[in-house]
Structures are given as C-alpha cells and as structure tokens.
Amino acid sequence: MLPTCFRSVTHLDLSLVSPWGHPLLSPRASAAAGEDDADSALIAHLLRHAFPPVTSLTVYARSPHTLQFLPVQWPHLKHIKLVRWHQRPQLASGDEFNLLFQGCPELGSLDLSTFYCWTDDIPPALESNPLVAGNLTAFNLMNASFSEGFKTDEIRVITKCCPNLKELKVACMFDPRYIGFVGDEALVCIATNCPKLSVLHLADTSALSNCRADPDEEGFTTDDAKFSISTLIEVFSGLSLLEELVLDVCNNVRDSGPALEILNTKCPKLRSLKLGQFHGVSMPIESKLDGVALCQGLKSLSIRNVGDLDDMGLIAIGRGCTRLAKFEIQSCKKITMRGMRTLASLLRKSLVDVRISCCKNLGASSSLKALEPIQERIQRLHIDCVWDSVEEIENLNGVEYGFDLNKTNGGEASTHPAGFGDTFGSMDDDIMFNRNKRCKYDYDLNSVCMEDNGHVNGFGGRTWDRLQYLSLWIGVGDLLTPLAAAGLEHCPNLEEIKIRVEGDCRLWSKPSERAFGLSTLSRYHELVKMHLDCGDIIGYAHTAPSGQMDLSLWERFYLYGIGQLNLRELDYWPPQDRDVNQRSLSLPAAGLLQECITLRKLFIHGTAHEHFMMFLLRIPNLRDVQLREDYYPAPENDMSTEMRSDSLSRFEAALNRRQICNAAQNKPLWSNPFPEPVHSGSLVHRAALFDARNRCCYATFLCPTVIDYIPG
C-alpha cells in the first residue's frame, strides 16, 4: 500500500507517522527471544523500494530497532534527524548511535536537537566510529532535554573526533558551580580542533527553556562565567570563517566589548550574532563606537540579559550595524521606548524582523510606539502583552523625549564620513548623513516625525502593511482584547499568529472576563494560521479546590470565540498539570474547536479522549488531525481513558470515510500539483513540495500509519 509514484524523493520525513510517537519498527516477541524480526526488515525494505534515492531522513526513533533496520536501507544517506520525546531505552551508553553509524558510512550531518538521550551517549559512539565522525560536517546537539548539558571533557572528545565540522550546535553547562563546566579550556578546544566552523552555537541548557525571566531583575547573576577576554579574542581569531555565532551564557561575561570588537576584523563573514549575559557589549563614550557596534556586517543580532545596556548603547548599535534586518532584545531593563524608537529610525531601510521581550520599560503599547518608524516595512514581530499606556510614558507637558543625534554626550556628530573607531558615524553615510549638509534629526514622540533638511516624513499611521507574522506573550489571566488599542488596529496582510500564555492559574480564583479575547483577532482578515500555546499554564487537571477553576474551565476561557476566526491551520498546546504529567484536551475545548469550520489542519500537542476527538468530525473540511505528545517527558503509557493506537485508528478511519468538500472557495496554504481526491482515504495526506520541474523532492507522512497497511 506504499505509494510508488514519488520516485524522486530525496528528503523523507517519517517522524510524524500516525499514531504519533509509536515505534515505526517495533520488535515482535519472537525477535525478543533471539529470532529475526522479519516484519521490521520487510517494512524497511518496502520504504527503500518506494523511495530509492533518499539522502536525507527524519524519523521518530523510539525503539533501537528503527536505527537498526531503517537507515541501513539507504547507504548514501547524508543527513539524519532523529526525534524522540519519550524516555531513553535501557541500553549501554552509545549503543544506539553505534547502530546508526555502522549503517550510515557516508553520514555528513546529524541532528539530535529533539532526540531524548544522555550526553554521555555521544562521545563513546564517536570514538568507536572514527570514519563516520571524521566525515561529519554538521552536528546539532542543542537539545533542551539535557538536564545539565555537555561538559568540557565531552566537548573535547566531540571536537577531536569531528575535525571537519562546519556547523556545531551544543547545549552546554556554563555554571562554574558544577564539575566540568564549560569555560576557557572548552572554547580553546573548539577553536583548535574545528577551525573550519562557519556556524557555532553554544547555549546554556537553562536558556533553552521557555520560562520567562523576571523583568525587574538587573541582568547580573551571582557568579561569573569562567571566560577571560583574552581567551575570547583567541577563539574569535582562530575561527575566521564564522558566519553565525551564538554564545548564550547564563552567567556574567563582563567587559566583553574588546572581544566583540575583534569579531569585525577576525571574522569578516559574520552575519548573525546572539549573546546572552554578555555585559559591556556597547558602551559609547563621547560618540565613539565600541563593542558589537563595530560589527558592521551583521544582519541579525540578538542580545539577552545585558545588564548595563542603555539607550545610548542601543543607539550606537543602530549607528554601527546599519545592515541589520533582524533584531532581538530580551531582559534589558535600562532600555526605554525612546532608545528603541531611535534604533528603529536609524535602521528603517533594513529592519524587518523585531523581537522585544521581557524589557521592563517596553510593554505592548510602548513597543509598538517605538516601532512606528518601520511599521510599513516590518514583516515579523514579537511583543509582550503587558498592557502599559503610552500616556504613562510620554510627558505631555512639554518635556522632550526625543534624542538629538547631532549632540550626544556633549559631543557633536561629524558632518563628514568617518571611520567606525573615530566617531559616532555610520557606515552608510547616504542614509544617516549628507556629505555637504548638516542633517538635523529630532525624534519627538508626540509629533512623530523626522526632519531631514526640511523634509518631513510622518510615521503616525496605524497600518502595518507588510506584517505577516505576529508573536505574543501574555500572562495567565490577562486578556487579549487590548491588542488593537495598543497599536495593532490594522494589519491587512497578517497571516500567522503565535500566542504563548504562561503562568500558574492556581493563584487565580477565576479570570476577570468570560473570554480571553480570540474573537478580537477577526479584524485580521488574512489570518489563516495560529499557534495557541497554553502548555506553560499550570493548573488542576482534576477536581480543583473550592473557589478555583480546573483546567477544563481555563481552556474554555482561552478558546472561547475561536470559531469566529477563518483559520485553516491550528497548533494547540493544552494546559498542564505537572503533578500528574498530563496535558489533555478537555470537553469544553473539543466543543469549541469543532466550531472552527474552516480548519483543514489541527495538531493537538497533548492527549485526548476518543469521544472528545469525535467532536472534530463535525468540521467539514478537516483533513489532517494528529495528537503529538512532543514535550519532555512524553507519557510512556497511554491512560486507559485517553487515545491509544487502536482508538486513534478508529478516529482516523471515521475521518477518512467522510466526503470532503471541494475547497476551491478557500485559498490553500500551499499549492498541490495533484488534484485532491473527493475522499481522503489515501495513505499520504501530505505528500510533497515540488521543484520547478514538478518532481517531488520532499515527502512528509502524516497519517494513517504505514504499519497498518503492510500485509503480514
């Protein structure tokens, strides 16, 4: 029953085969007794026969049988991504990866970013397979499931075994209180053993979590990271091919400016930079640029927990990094609206992607006010739904909140082009300065205009013409209804929105209103895709104490009004009860989701009862539905009253029996060159993305499961 018409597929994704999370190749009792597992071998062989030229494979490897039988079918595999959210099998360290490496001698790229394993599984497997390790050019170990991250000794082994790496992403332990923490020695090992690196991501495991920091924190930690400035300079000097660099440390790296200045000269290809807990990144004195502001080639910059970054340092970054298209700032307490607004004005010709998070002085209204100079250009945006008021920030009695860029800290700006190290001037003189005339800039938050030799350009409108993606953070119990009044009244091209709700609802008796406010999003007529993440809401899954609401009532609060939106694709994370490790769709949630009559794809990141899922059959055009327990740790055994493989199969059979309406009236999310059948009984629900010659080169299987259709 496998399709044989996709003979040109080279990228095969089997990680979403339904039932999600169940072993694709599961051992039989006879195999456990020492006999050959013929069924697993047959399924693997049939997959190779259906897709012979595969060079890139993504698979959910819950069982080691998957790694034993599947990758070996394609001896020319170049890239493998393993996925597993369930617990690691009880095997010796490195055994799973030995199975993988022995069957893939030409492997060049390995992605373990969503594969639950132990850090001590990796080094012994690499040492046991030196040829495969030497061929690796890309290695992704940025896994949030690691409790402590990789230590210095493990990083030394990994980099020594893989000298040809060009991309390395590692979750590390930087905290000096732990034995084997990552410090100067580990950084030097990376630069010495892997000089060909063009992409280097090193992040503390705590930085990979979704937990929001406290905006009132100063940005400094108790302990400092064990990085010396001289070591950072040595490392940057040894990695001259770097194009992307992430150093997301959760301990202080003080006075980092001199080391960051070296990046401009020693790493001329650097285009993307992310820094966490680095202090002194931009400390201009009398209009002189320093630190990261000298990295003039950057197109993407992310800074987090920089305790001493103020508005003048932010403006210096805007004056120096004139090519920035993406800018992210998080947990910087000293940044205000006028500093962010000046940065946006300076980068108004390049900046299209902005993320402002957890900054005490930048709530929703002030963030949107600060971005008005680029509101006609910005395409992607994240803000925190902290409902401040611009009137509380602006002084309406005449106190000036704008910066005069002609005078900064008592010094005058240059009237002629100058180098980065001498003045506060920018690389792009045609944008910021006129070679023959003085340009006067005045960013007045009340008049909202810019004067350039007498010419006025207003930014006071409320239309975000090019905004296509909007990401929001909001605290539990707060409402979404003030979003339009905060400054997002009109977004004519907004297609996708991601809403993340976080907090402990056990601290609330009940919300102040009946509904969260999803119905207010109906003003965005092009909105077709939503990620509603309530997974960080903590509450009572079962009976709540007197005077409080259980999670089912909170789900009703957050989903009420979703039927008024014309969504075509929805990813929904139900709230959780950590005491019982349960994230389950409730009856009110199922009833409200069935009102989304335009939905075609629905992915629930949790569990659900079978009779609740049957509510979803009332959505007329629904084609793809899946339950995904993609969180750590995923439940090992399905509860007796929730969806199991047999109950999920019954739901999928009922879904496939329905007659699907012709969706010609609705614009699809992607163009399918094959006409869709009237009935969705095909094995492959989502088949392919196609190249210009109309040949399938990428395939993703969603449902139903392949195993159920194999005879014998």
Salt bridges, closest charged atoms under 4 A:
ASP37 OD2 - HIS65 NE2 3.78
ASP39 OD2 - ARG28 NH1 3.53
GLU96 OE2 - ARG84 NH1 2.68
GLU106 OE2 - HIS76 ND1 3.16
GLU106 OE1 - LYS78 NZ 2.99
ASP121 OD2 - ARG88 NE 2.86
GLU148 OE1 - LYS151 NZ 3.17
ASP153 OD1 - ARG156 NH1 2.86
ASP175 OD2 - ARG177 NH2 2.67
GLU185 OE2 - ARG156 NH2 2.15
ASP216 OD1 - LYS360 NZ 3.46
GLU218 OE2 - LYS333 NZ 2.84
ASP223 OD2 - ARG177 NE 3.74
ASP224 OD2 - ARG254 NE 3.10
GLU244 OE1 - HIS201 NE2 3.27
ASP248 OD2 - LYS274 NZ 3.83
ASP248 OD1 - ARG304 NH2 2.41
ASP311 OD2 - ARG338 NE 3.89
GLU328 OE2 - ARG355 NE 3.47
ASP353 OD2 - ARG380 NE 3.76
GLU372 OE1 - ARG341 NH1 3.63
GLU372 OE2 - LYS369 NZ 3.91
ASP384 OD2 - ARG212 NH1 2.54
ASP384 OD1 - HIS382 NE2 3.26
GLU394 OE2 - LYS369 NZ 3.96
ASP404 OD2 - LYS440 NZ 3.93
GLU489 OE2 - ARG462 NE 3.50
GLU496 OE2 - HIS531 NE2 3.58
GLU502 OE1 - ARG500 NH2 3.09
ASP504 OD1 - ARG506 NE 2.87
GLU526 OE1 - LYS667 NZ 3.94
ASP536 OD2 - ARG500 NE 3.05
GLU569 OE2 - LYS529 NZ 3.96
ASP571 OD2 - HIS605 NE2 2.83
GLU610 OE1 - ARG650 NH2 2.78
ASP624 OD1 - HIS685 ND1 3.11
GLU629 OE1 - HIS86 NE2 3.97
ASP630 OD2 - HIS605 ND1 2.84
GLU636 OE1 - ARG62 NH2 3.52
ASP638 OD2 - HIS22 NE2 3.99
GLU676 OE1 - ARG600 NH2 3.13
GLU676 OE1 - ARG623 NH1 2.98
ASP691 OD2 - ARG693 NH2 3.56
